[in-house]
């Protein structure tokens, strides 16, 4: 799941934000991400809060006041070239749709471990065993408290289910599940 932050100078229109987001999403899809995987935020800063050299590294033309930083957080372990595909396609689309010059776009990619939690509640409810999807978190908590109070087959089945969920949650980085 790429998480994208556009840092732009104050005053970018809502329409331009929408066009940037749509172009970025298309670049993500070109790199193999799902079309519904859109998590984009825009940070607007004052002119004096985003200071850049006008031509580094040796651009023939100066950067404009439309300069932006595009930070993309992606999971490590993606195929080689994923970041380059996103950046290349985004630069092309930003140029076509918003007339942005390549020197006005700086991409910064951050890779994170793929097992870091992203959507804790949704992840817990979608466990492979399906145990928590059939019970609320409260009833699961009550079941954990009852572990060790008897050994009926029904309780043993619930205990095994809870152990599976706890193990999967632990692997996903959730404590206290």
Protein Blocks (a to p, Z undefined) as FASTA:
>chain_A
ZZddddddehiafklmmmmmmmmmmmmmmnopafklcccddddddfkloccdfkbghiab
dcdfkbccddddddehiaehklmmmmmmmmmmmmmmnopafklpccddddddfkbcfblm
lmmmmgfnlmmmmpcfklmmmmmmmgoiajafklmmmmmmmmmmmmmmmmnopahZZ
